[in-house]
Structures are given as C-alpha cells and as structure tokens.
Amino acid sequence: MADSKPVFSLDGDPMAAEALLRDVFGIVVDEVIRKGTSASEKVCEWKEPEELKQLLDLELRSQGEASEQILARCREVIRYSVKTCHPHFFNQLFSGLDPHALAGRIVTESLNTSQYTYEIAPVFVLMEEEVLKKLRALVGWSSGDGVFCPGGSISNMYAVNLARYQRYPDCKQRGLRALPPLALFTSKECHYSIKKGAAFLGLGTDSVRVVKTDERGKMIPEDLERLISLAEAEGAVPFLVSATSGTTVLGAFDPLEAIADVCQRHGLWLHVDAAWGGSVLLSQTHRHLLDGIQRADSVAWNPHKLLTAGLQCSALLLRDTSNLLKRCHGSQASYLFQQDKFYDVALDTGDKVVQCGRRVDCLKLWLMWKAQGGQGLERRVNQAFALAWYLVEELKKREGFELVMEPEFVNVCFWFVPPSLRGKKESPDYGERLSKVAPVLKERMVKEGSMMIGYQPHGTRGNFFRMVVANPALTRADMDFLLDELERLGQDL
C-alpha cells in the first residue's frame, strides 16, 4: 500500500512540484499583487453564498486533480476573495501590501517551522527577541520580556492571565479555588476581547467593571477611581486596569498618565491595549498620544495594522524581568524542553506561551524594518495622519457629509446624509432614517466592488461610516474617490 499514490500526486517529483509552485507564484503576482493593488480593479467580486459554493466546487473527493485544475482553483480563490491590499479597501484596521513583509511571510511559510525551540528555529528565536527589544524600546523600556501572539485579542488575554498569576500564583495549580472574587477595569470603548478574555479565563464577564468615557471616547480616570472603591466595598479584589490606545471605532487614546497614577495608588497591573494605536510610537510628531505608556506593565501592539506588516503580527510586551511568562505558562514538557541540551536552554522560548506550535511572526516585521528603516516607517505613520486630516477637510466642504467628531487618529467617522434627508434634522424620524443609509450604501459598494467601508451604531448614535486611513499606498485622489463614490451611490436616496 505504501507504493500506491493518488493519480495526480507530486510526491517524489520535485521538478513537477517546483513547476507548480512557480505557476502559483505567478498567479499570485498577477492576480493579488498587480491587479489586487490597482484602483482600476474591483475590491471584491461579490457572490451570494449558495452561488459561491457552486462556483468554487468546495466538495473534497477521493481522487486528486491535475495541476492545471489546481491552478485554475487558485485563480478562482483569489478572484472571489476580498482584496485587502486594494487602495479602496477601508473596511478594517489593516489594509495595504508591503512587499518586504510579504517576502518575509513567503519565507516563513516555506520554511514551515515552529517558534518554540532554538533547536529548530535558531534564526527566528534570536530575531524575535531583537524585534521585541526594539518594540519595548519604543514603549520606553530598557529591559523586559514579550512574545508574538496570534492576534491582539490573545495578547490582551495573556495580560489578564499574567496579572492574575502575579497576584495569586497558586491559581496555576489550584485554579479558581485559589482566588477571591476579582475585578478588572476597562472603558466602555475597549475591545471586546477584554470581556471575552474574562469569560475564557474563568473570571466571568461580571468581573469586568466598565469605566465611563468622555465625549471623545477616552476613559475618565475619576470614574475609574470610583469603580475601584466600589469593587472593594463589594468584597472584590481589583487587580488590573486595561487602558486603550486607539479605540476600535473612534480611535480614542485613553489618558495613560492619569490612569497610571490610579494604578500606582491601588497597586494594580496596568495593561495598555495599543493593538491599533501602538505604531504611533514611531512618529515623533504624534507619539504624545501615548504619553505615559512607559508606566504600563504590559502592552499589546499589532504591527500588522498601521505598519502593514501583514497578518498576523501581534506583540505582547512586558516590563517584567522575572521570567513571569514562563513561570505562569511553563509546563516543562520533557520531550521538547530537555534541560541537558548542548546549547543554552534559555533560548527555548516555547514554554512562555500557552501554545505548543507557534508560527513565526517576527520575520515579516524585521525584513520590512530592514528595508524601510525606522524613518521610513515613521513617514508611513505620518502620511496616514496627513491623509486623514485631508479627508476631514474635504468632507467639510461637501454637502451631505457630517463628521461624528473631529478625529485625533486615522479613524474618520462620519454620516452621509442623502438628498432626501438634507435640511430635515428636526424631523422626528430623522435619526431612524439616517441610520438606514449606511447599510444600503455598504450593500451597493460591495456588490459593485468599488470599495469597502465599515459602519456601525455607537451609543445613541445611529449607523455611521468609520473610514480607516491605513494603506501606505493611499493618495489624496483615493480620498476624493471615496467622497465622490458615496455621492454617486447615494444620489437617489
């Protein structure tokens, strides 16, 4: 049976395998890199789910297919996927394509190694530490620890787990039995992963005390102080505050200095979720938005967002130098982390994390940084701010566009008011009718494939667009296109 092979298998035929991969890379260059970054092409080729299932022929069968059919399937997958590197993809907090970061991703995918021991990932173990060291220095720490995580949500969960372990190390062995009722604090504008993390870690969502925010979406330190005292009065033990630098919708930056003062008074772990806003630290012009971040105990930062490092690239940075990560998560698996190896076993970093297998996420950022330099990445951040402000000024000049608020980051939140609603703000059903506009325009733009912008309600505000200016390839012409296209799509509403 060992000699029997599928009809079209390339096993044992390296020349055929190489030919296939060259063809696939050619398709990627043509369809993703060349066409996928062209403003003259569609952002997406929208199909309804049942039609898409038929077009893709998703069924897995017992017999293999010929290379020609596989190549055709690769083209189909790309054709019907959203082109997140397209200059008119504004839907998420990540967009664009950095060729050096992509080169790094291709290399790591090809090497297919796991970031847990120096034994099988010698280059990447050393590289990860160097990259994390650089990120920590930008935060303002001369020492510390860290790890790349599978997304900012997991980075935030790690921070909660580490803070809990530091306060109650017995919980690693005894579990929740070792804990009193705990309380953690975050703003109502926080990322949803904070509550998800509390649930996942067994703390429960009730342990999350939600702090009020001001009109710009920033945490109010006085309300944080009030809630800490209230939690203590109710018999709970406060242990962590999660501040946000760059909230998901409004792009708000919490006042870190004042929050750090509160944490210092009460002996609480300060975590800063800077998954979105952390890259502003590269800009001498704008890094004041994160003043006080050096006082944090942990920071989550996603270079795959504003820096365009490519999914996924999410760092958890720690000020701790006591090997807290390994003490909290280590299990000393003897088949992997042998202590009698022929090299320094401190280089085996895999026991710091909850995962066993862990993909390499440092190379794409390292290679991009090598190519761009810190100055090049700073220009990228500054350019995003400049284009966001250009968009705001152009938006103000046009009838039918209304800002939710003046942005301080690259999230530009606004309503498009269609002709039928202009001048009718005093009508009793104005808010309800305006809230229906964004979903209609979103459907039209996606089905035409012209662009993608996210929308959402927020508190008492009805649906508005959240435009994200992050793609380093964007120009003023793309900002003008956005406004023109909304006017075109909404002229009959």
N, C-alpha and C positions, 0 to 999 in steps of 0.2 A: 504493500500500500504506500510505502514511503516514496516509491518512484512514480506514483501516479500524480499527475499535475493537472490543474484546470487547463482547458484548451488554450486560453489566451494569457496564461501566467507569464510574467517576465522573470520569474525566479531562475537564477542561473544564466541569465542572458544580459550581462552588463551593458553591452552595446545597445541593445534594444531599450533597456531601462534609461540609458543616457539620452537616446534619441527622443524618447517620450518626454523626459524632463525638459530638454531643450525646447521642444514644441510647446510644453505647458508654460515655460518661462516666456516664450514669445507671445503667447496668448495674453498672459498677464501684462506684459509691457504694452501690448496693443490696446487691450480692452480696459484694463484698470488704470494704468499709468498715463497712457496717451489720451484715450477717449474719456476716461473717468475723471480727468482733471480739466477737461475742456468745457468752457461755458457754452459752447455751441451744441453740446450733447445733453441728453436728459440726465437728471439726478437719479431718476428711477423709472423703470418700465413697469407700471402698476398692473397687477392682475389680481382678481379675486381668488380666494384660497382654493376653491374647487378647480378653477381653470388652471391655476398654477400647478396643482398636483398632477394634472394630466399633461401639461407641457413638460414637466420635469421627469415624468415617469419614475417616481420615487421608489417603487417596489424593488426589493432586494431578492434576487433569484439564485438558483443553484448553479447556473452556468455563468461563466465570465464573459466579458465583451471584448471586442477587438480594440486596439489602440485608437483607431480612427473614431470609434464611437465614444471612447473615454474623452478624447479631445473635444468632441462636439458637446459632451456633457459639461466639460469645464467652461466652455463658452456660454452655455445656457445658464449655468450657475451665476456667472458674472453678469450676464445680460439682465437677469431678473432680480439681482441684488441691488440694494441702495448704494450709490457711490458716495461714501462719506468723505472722499477726498475732493469732491466736486466743489467749485467755488460758490455754488448756491445751496450747499447743504449747511443750514444754520440750526439744525434740529437739536443737537446735543452739545454738551460741553467739550466734545472732542470733534475735530474735523481737520481736513488737510492731509498732505502727504509730505513727509521729509524723506528724501531719497536715501540719506545715510542711515536714518533709523530703520527704514525698510531693508536696507542691506544687512543691518545687524539682525533683524528678525529672520531673514532668509538664512543667514549663517547659523543662528541658534537652532532654527527648525531643522536644518540639515544635519547638524551635529547631534541633535536629539539626546542631550544629556540631562541629568538631574542635578540641581544645585544643592546637594546635601553633603558631599564629602570632597576633600581635596584630591582624593584618590581618582575620582572620575571627572572632576570639573576643576582642575588646578587653575586654569586661566580665569575662570569665572568666579571662583571663590575670592581670589585676590582682587579681581576687578570690582566685584560687588562692594567689597569693603572700601575701596578707593572712591567709588561713586557715592556711597553713603557718607563717607567722610566729607566729601565736597558739599553735599546737601546739608549736613549738620553744620558745617562752617558758615553756610549762608544763613542758617537759622540763628547762628551766633554762639555755637558751642565748639569748644576746642577738643572735646572728647565725647564719648558716648557710645551708643550701640544702635542697631537697627536691622531691618530686613525688608526685602521686597515681598509684597503680599499680592494675592490675586484680587486686586481691586481695593478702592478706598473704604468700602463697607467693612471688609475684613480687617483693614488697618484699624478702623475705629473699634471693632470688636476686640482686637488684640489689646488695645489700650485699656479698655474696660477690664479685661481679664487680668492684665498686669497690675493695674491699680488695686484690684480686689486682692490679688495674691500678695502684693506687698503689704497690705494692711492685715490680711488674715492668711498667712502661708499654710496653715493647717487645712485650708479648703481644698488644696490639691489632693490630699489623701482622704479627708473625711467628707468632702463635698459640701453641700448646702447645710448639713448638720452643724458645721463649724461656724456658721455665720449668724449674726443677728440680722434683723431687717435692715437692709442697706438703702441708701438714697443717692442717686446721681442726678446731676442738674445740667440742663441744656436749654437753649432757647426754642421758642415755637417755630423758628425758621431753620432749625437744624435739619440735617439729612436724616431721612427715615431709618437709616441703618443704626442709629443710636437706640431707638426703641426695639428694632429687630434684634440687635445685639443683646439687649437686656433680656428679651424673651429667650433667645438661643442659649444664653449663659445661665439660665435658671433664676435670674433675678426677678423676672416678671416686668411687664410694661408699667405696672403701678409703681415700680421703684424709680421711674424716670419722672422727676419734677420739672415741669415746663416753665421756664422763666419768661416773663413778658419782654417784648421788644418795643423799641420806639417806632416812630412813623417811617423810618428808613429800614427797619428790619434788623436793627442792632440790639443785642442783649442789653438789658438795663441792669447794671451792677447792683443798684439799690434793691431791686426785686429779687435778685439772686441772694443777697444777704438775708432778706426777709424769709425766703423759702428755706434756706438752710436752718434758720432759727426755728421755723415751723416744723421742719422734719425732725429736729432734735426734740422738740416739745412733744411730738407724737411717738417718740421712742425709737425712731430710725437713726441709723448711723450714716451721716454724709461721708462720701469717700472720693468722689470725682466730680469735676466740672468739665463739660465738653463745650468749648467755645468754637465758633465757626469763622473762618477767614475766607469769605467768598461764598455766600449762601447760594443755594441752587437756583432759585428763581430771581431774586432781586440783586444778587451779587453783593450783599452787605458784608462788612467786616466788623466783627464784634470788638469792643474796646478792650484790648488784651491787657494793657497795664492795669486798669481798674479791676478787671476780673482776677488778674494775678494777685493783686492786693488782697482781695477777698479770700482767695485760696490760701494765701500765706497766713492770714489771720486764723483760719479754721483748720489748717493742716491738711488741705485737700489736694489730691492729684489734679493738675491742670493738663488737660488734653486739648490740642488745637486741631480741629478738622480743617486743614488747609488743602484738602484734596483739589479744590478748584483754584483757590487764590494763592497757593504757595509759590507758584512760579513768579509772582510779582516780586519776590525777594531778589530776583536777578536784576531788577531795574532800580538804579539809583534814584530815578525820578519818582517812582511810585511805591517803593518799599516801605514808606512811612505808614502805609495802610496796615502793616503788620507789626507796628511798634509794640514791643512787649513780648513778642513770640519767643525770645530767648529765655524767658522765665518759665516757659512750659516744661512739663515733664515728658510729654510725648507730642509728636506732630505727625499727622497724616498728610502726604503730599503726592499728587498724581501728575508726574511729568507727561503722561500720555494725553493730558488735556491741553492746556495753553501752550506747552512747549512742542506739541505734535510728535512726541516720541513713539507713538503707536501703541495700540492696545496689546498687552496691558503693561503698565509701568507705574506701579504704586508703591511708594516707600512709607514705611513706618519708622520714624526716627525717635530715638530715646536719649535723654540726657544721662540716664543711669550708666554707671561704670562698674556695677557689682555683678554683672552677668545675670541680670534679672530675667531676661528672655529664656535663657537655658534653665535656670532654676525653676521657673514657672512651668515650662513646657517639656523639659527633658524627660526621657524615659530610658536612656542608656541602652538602646537595643544592641545586644552583643554581636549580632551578625553584621551590623553596619558601622557602629561606632566603637570598634575594638580599641582598647587603651594601650595595646602593645604594638601599634603600627610603627613603621620605620621612619615616619615623619612626625612633626608636631601635631598631635591630635586636636589641638585648639583650632586648627584650620578646618576641622569638620564642623561646619556651622548648622548642619541639618537638624540637630536636636533643639535648636532655638525655636522651632516652629511647630505648629500642630500638624502640618502636612508631613508626609514622608517624601514622595516625589514632588519636586518643585521646579517649575520651568525657569529658565534663565531669562531674567528681565533687565539685566544691567547693560548688556552689550549695545542694545539699540540706543540707549541714552548716552553711553560712553562714546560710541562711534559718532553720533550726531554732535556731541560736545567737542570731540576732537576736530571735527570738520568746521563747525561754526565758531567755536571758541565762546567763552563767556560773553564777549562783546557782541557776537552775532546773535546769541540767544536774548541778550538784553534788547537789542534792536527789534527782535521779533515781538517781545512783550510791549515795548513802547509803541510799535506800529499798530498793535491791536487796540491800545488805548486811543491812539490818534484817529483811527478809522471809526471807532465807536463814537467819539465826540463829533466827527464829521457827520455821521449818520444822524445824530441828535439834532445838529444844526439844520441839516437839510429837511429833516422830518418837521421841524417847527415852521418851515417856510411853506409847507403844503397844507391845503385844506383837507380835512378829513383824517388827519393824524393827530393823536393826542398822547403825550407821554404819561405813563403811570407816575413816574418821578424822575428827577434828574439822576442819571447813573453816576456811581463813583468807580465802577468797574466796567467790564466789557459786556455785561448783560444790559441790553437796551429793551425796556419793557414799555409797550405802547398798545393803544387801541387803534384800529382802523374804523373810522366812522363812515359808513356808506352814504351816498347821496340822500337816501330816503330818511336818514336819521339826523342829518345836519340841521342845527338850529332847533332841535326838539328835546334838548336835555331836560327840560322841565316836565315833559310828558310822564305820566305815572308809570308807563310800561317801558320807558327808555332803557333802563338798565337791563331788563329781561331781553329786550330785542337786540341790544348791543352785544349781549353775551352769546347770542346765536351766530354772530357774524364770523368770528374766528374759526369755529368748526367748519362752516361752509367754505370759507376761503382755503382752509387746510385741505379739505377734500379736493377742491378744484386744482390746487397747485400740485398735489401728489399725483392725481390722475393724469394731469398734463405732463408731469415730470419736470416742471420748470424750476421748482425749488422746494425746500422743506424748512419750515419754521415751527418751533414748538409753541403751544399755547396752554393756558391753564387759568382757572379761577384762583383767587388769593384772598382769603379772609372774606370781607364783604364785597370785594371787587369781582365783577363778572369776568368772563374769559378775556384775556388779553394775550398778545404775542410776546414771547421772550426771544428776542433776537440775540444770538451769541456770535460775537466777532472774535474768532479764534484762528481761523485758517490763515497761515502766513502768506498765502498766495493772493489774498484779497486785495482789491484796489478800490478807489473811490467809485469807479464805474460799477462795481458789484453792489455797492451801497445804493447807488442811483437805480440800478436794475431792480433791487428789492422793492423800493418805493413805487417805481413805475409798474411793476408786475402786480402789486397789491391793488393799485388803482385800476389796472386793466381787469383783473379778476373780479373786483367788487363794484364795477361801474353800474351794474344792473340791480344792485341790492338796495 
